Amino acid sequence: MAGLELLSDQGYRVDGRRARELRKIQARMGVFAQADGSAYIEQGNTKALAVVYGVPRGIGGVRSRALPDRALVNCQYSSATFSTGERKRRPHGDRKSCEMGLQLRQTFEAAILTQLHPRSQIDIYVQVLQADGGTYAACVNAATLAVLDAGIPMRDFVCACSAGFVEGTALADLSHVEEAAGGPQLALALLPASGQIALLEMDARLHEDHLEQVLEAAAQAARDVHTLLDHVVRQHVREASILLGD
């Protein structure tokens, strides 16, 4: 990536976006009839699929895992072998997948009203079909739509976006090229109505003088994502109402 200009003098990025401009987002809910909830999302060239089995039910034989006061949230992440240009096959349950699953679980434990369904389990499965930056964010946003599709009560939408810092400027919604170039990057999952942070992760050092700028870029991008996801949900409800004849 040496010599690649990530931000031009005119303020444009490699893909032609402005510093805080999101990539194009397209999403659908209810893509699988067999699951309680499902969703598919595209954020730029990153594509993710989420499936939720969430109608509260007993955990059955795994009684030792049942929580008496709230539902157990289980998240599993995987990426398709063809999701990146690498020819390296990652075994199921590798370190990266486990870390991503843990991050997703922490994120949705902060958003789902688990206390309403004690002694039950909510399973969230997310698979990345194509990775081009912002993988965690795409997974969170797809899973949010799938959880809502399953009718599971949440405190709020949980919306995520990445951000970075290049040449004194905060960039929102990083692409793979921007992530691969290195530099400070963070991932933020936000509950937009309250402003509560469900998860915040940074993978490189950043001077505290610049942290607020990068965090605000990610937060504003997450709020913009919320506007788009809210439109998707409303459209899905309208379509469902028409099918039901309401």
C-alpha positions as CSV (number, residue, x, y, z in Angstrom):
1,M,0.0,0.0,0.0
2,A,3.1,2.2,0.0
3,G,2.5,5.4,-1.9
4,L,-1.3,5.0,-2.1
5,E,-3.1,8.3,-1.5
6,L,-6.0,7.6,0.8
7,L,-7.2,11.1,0.9
8,S,-6.7,13.6,-2.0
9,D,-6.0,17.3,-1.6
10,Q,-9.6,17.9,-2.6
11,G,-10.9,15.7,0.2
12,Y,-11.8,12.6,-1.8
13,R,-11.0,9.0,-0.8
14,V,-9.8,6.2,-3.0
15,D,-13.4,5.2,-3.9
16,G,-14.5,8.8,-4.5
17,R,-16.3,9.3,-1.2
18,R,-16.0,12.3,1.1
19,A,-14.3,11.7,4.5
20,R,-17.5,11.0,6.4
21,E,-19.6,9.6,3.6
22,L,-21.0,6.1,4.0
23,R,-20.7,3.4,1.3
24,K,-24.0,2.4,-0.3
25,I,-26.1,0.3,1.9
26,Q,-28.8,-2.2,0.7
27,A,-30.7,-4.6,3.0
28,R,-33.6,-7.0,3.1
29,M,-35.4,-8.7,5.9
30,G,-37.1,-12.1,6.0
31,V,-34.9,-13.8,3.5
32,F,-35.3,-17.2,5.1
33,A,-38.8,-18.6,6.0
34,Q,-37.4,-21.4,8.1
35,A,-35.7,-19.1,10.7
36,D,-37.5,-16.9,13.3
37,G,-35.7,-13.9,11.8
38,S,-33.2,-13.3,9.0
39,A,-31.6,-10.4,7.1
40,Y,-29.1,-9.7,4.3
41,I,-27.1,-6.6,4.0
42,E,-24.6,-5.0,1.6
43,Q,-22.4,-2.2,2.8
44,G,-20.3,-1.3,-0.2
45,N,-18.9,-4.6,-1.4
46,T,-19.1,-6.2,2.1
47,K,-22.0,-8.6,2.2
48,A,-23.4,-10.4,5.3
49,L,-26.2,-12.7,6.1
50,A,-27.8,-13.1,9.6
51,V,-30.2,-15.7,10.9
52,V,-31.9,-15.7,14.3
53,Y,-33.7,-18.4,16.2
54,G,-35.2,-16.3,18.9
55,V,-38.7,-17.2,19.8
56,P,-38.1,-17.9,23.5
57,R,-37.7,-21.6,24.1
58,G,-36.2,-23.8,26.8
59,I,-32.5,-24.7,26.3
60,G,-33.5,-28.3,26.8
61,G,-30.6,-30.7,27.7
62,V,-28.2,-27.9,28.3
63,R,-29.7,-27.0,31.7
64,S,-26.3,-25.9,33.1
65,R,-26.2,-23.0,30.7
66,A,-29.7,-21.7,31.4
67,L,-29.8,-18.4,33.2
68,P,-32.6,-18.0,35.8
69,D,-33.1,-14.3,35.4
70,R,-32.5,-13.6,31.6
71,A,-32.1,-15.2,28.2
72,L,-28.8,-16.5,27.1
73,V,-27.5,-14.8,23.9
74,N,-25.4,-17.1,21.7
75,C,-23.6,-15.6,18.7
76,Q,-21.7,-17.5,16.0
77,Y,-19.7,-15.9,13.3
78,S,-18.3,-17.4,10.1
79,S,-16.9,-16.2,6.8
80,A,-17.3,-18.0,3.5
81,T,-14.1,-19.4,2.1
82,F,-14.7,-17.3,-1.0
83,S,-15.3,-14.0,1.0
84,T,-11.8,-12.7,0.5
85,G,-9.1,-12.9,-2.2
86,E,-7.0,-15.1,0.2
87,R,-6.6,-18.8,-0.7
88,K,-6.1,-19.6,3.0
89,R,-8.8,-21.8,4.4
90,R,-9.8,-20.9,8.0
91,P,-11.0,-23.8,10.1
92,H,-14.4,-23.4,11.7
93,G,-14.0,-21.9,15.1
94,D,-10.7,-20.3,14.5
95,R,-9.5,-17.5,16.7
96,K,-10.8,-14.7,14.5
97,S,-14.2,-16.2,14.3
98,C,-14.4,-16.8,18.1
99,E,-13.3,-13.2,18.8
100,M,-16.0,-11.9,16.4
101,G,-18.6,-14.1,17.9
102,L,-17.7,-12.8,21.4
103,Q,-17.9,-9.2,20.2
104,L,-21.3,-9.8,18.7
105,R,-22.5,-11.4,21.8
106,Q,-21.4,-8.5,24.0
107,T,-23.0,-6.1,21.5
108,F,-26.4,-7.7,21.6
109,E,-26.4,-8.5,25.3
110,A,-26.4,-4.7,25.6
111,A,-29.3,-4.2,23.2
112,I,-31.7,-7.2,23.7
113,L,-34.1,-7.1,26.7
114,T,-33.0,-10.5,27.9
115,Q,-34.6,-10.2,31.3
116,L,-38.0,-10.6,29.6
117,H,-37.3,-14.2,28.7
118,P,-35.5,-16.1,31.5
119,R,-34.4,-19.7,31.0
120,S,-34.3,-19.3,27.3
121,Q,-31.8,-18.9,24.5
122,I,-31.4,-16.5,21.5
123,D,-29.2,-17.8,18.8
124,I,-27.7,-15.4,16.3
125,Y,-25.7,-16.8,13.3
126,V,-23.9,-14.4,11.0
127,Q,-21.9,-15.3,7.9
128,V,-19.9,-12.9,5.8
129,L,-20.2,-13.7,2.1
130,Q,-17.9,-11.0,0.9
131,A,-15.4,-9.0,2.9
132,D,-14.3,-5.5,1.8
133,G,-13.9,-3.6,5.0
134,G,-16.2,-2.9,7.9
135,T,-16.9,-6.6,8.6
136,Y,-17.9,-6.2,12.2
137,A,-20.2,-3.3,11.4
138,A,-22.0,-5.2,8.6
139,C,-22.5,-8.2,10.9
140,V,-24.0,-6.0,13.6
141,N,-26.3,-4.2,11.2
142,A,-27.5,-7.5,9.6
143,A,-28.0,-9.1,12.9
144,T,-30.0,-6.1,14.2
145,L,-32.4,-6.5,11.3
146,A,-32.7,-10.2,11.8
147,V,-33.4,-9.8,15.6
148,L,-36.1,-7.3,14.8
149,D,-37.5,-9.7,12.1
150,A,-37.7,-12.3,14.8
151,G,-39.8,-10.0,17.0
152,I,-37.3,-10.0,19.9
153,P,-37.7,-6.9,22.1
154,M,-34.7,-4.6,22.1
155,R,-33.9,-1.4,23.9
156,D,-33.1,0.2,20.5
157,F,-31.6,-0.5,17.2
158,V,-27.9,-1.3,17.5
159,C,-26.1,0.2,14.6
160,A,-22.4,-0.1,13.9
161,C,-19.7,1.6,11.8
162,S,-15.9,1.8,11.5
163,A,-13.8,4.9,11.4
164,G,-10.1,5.7,10.9
165,F,-7.7,8.6,11.0
166,V,-5.7,9.6,7.9
167,E,-3.6,12.7,7.4
168,G,-5.3,14.6,10.2
169,T,-8.8,13.7,9.0
170,A,-11.3,11.2,10.4
171,L,-12.7,8.8,7.9
172,A,-16.0,6.9,8.4
173,D,-17.0,3.5,7.1
174,L,-13.5,2.2,6.1
175,S,-13.1,0.0,3.0
176,H,-10.6,-2.9,2.8
177,V,-8.0,-0.7,1.1
178,E,-8.2,1.8,3.9
179,E,-8.1,-0.9,6.6
180,A,-5.1,-2.6,4.9
181,A,-3.2,0.7,4.8
182,G,-2.9,0.5,8.6
183,G,-3.2,3.4,10.9
184,P,-5.6,4.0,13.8
185,Q,-9.0,2.4,13.3
186,L,-12.0,1.8,15.6
187,A,-15.3,0.0,15.4
188,L,-18.3,1.4,17.2
189,A,-21.7,-0.1,18.0
190,L,-24.2,2.5,19.1
191,L,-27.8,2.6,20.4
192,P,-28.8,5.7,18.6
193,A,-31.8,6.9,20.7
194,S,-29.9,7.0,24.0
195,G,-26.4,7.4,22.6
196,Q,-25.3,4.4,24.6
197,I,-22.2,2.6,23.3
198,A,-22.7,-1.2,23.1
199,L,-19.1,-1.9,22.0
200,L,-16.1,0.2,21.2
201,E,-12.8,-1.3,19.9
202,M,-9.6,0.3,18.7
203,D,-6.8,-1.7,17.2
204,A,-4.0,0.9,17.1
205,R,-2.7,3.8,19.1
206,L,-4.3,7.2,18.6
207,H,-3.4,10.4,20.4
208,E,-6.1,11.5,22.7
209,D,-6.4,14.9,20.9
210,H,-7.7,13.1,17.9
211,L,-9.9,10.5,19.6
212,E,-13.0,12.7,20.0
213,Q,-12.9,13.5,16.2
214,V,-12.7,9.9,15.2
215,L,-15.3,8.7,17.7
216,E,-17.7,11.4,16.5
217,A,-17.2,10.4,12.9
218,A,-18.1,6.8,13.8
219,A,-21.0,7.8,15.9
220,Q,-22.5,10.1,13.2
221,A,-22.0,7.3,10.7
222,A,-23.8,4.9,13.0
223,R,-26.7,7.3,13.3
224,D,-26.8,7.6,9.5
225,V,-26.9,3.8,9.3
226,H,-29.8,3.8,11.8
227,T,-31.8,6.1,9.4
228,L,-31.3,3.6,6.6
229,L,-32.1,0.5,8.7
230,D,-35.2,2.2,10.1
231,H,-36.4,2.7,6.5
232,V,-35.8,-1.0,5.7
233,V,-37.8,-2.1,8.7
234,R,-40.7,0.2,7.9
235,Q,-40.7,-0.9,4.3
236,H,-40.7,-4.6,5.5
237,V,-43.6,-4.0,7.8
238,R,-45.6,-2.3,5.0
239,E,-45.0,-5.2,2.7
240,A,-46.0,-7.7,5.4
241,S,-49.2,-5.8,6.1
242,I,-50.1,-5.8,2.4
243,L,-49.5,-9.6,2.2
244,L,-51.7,-10.1,5.3
245,G,-54.4,-7.9,3.8
246,D,-54.3,-5.3,6.6
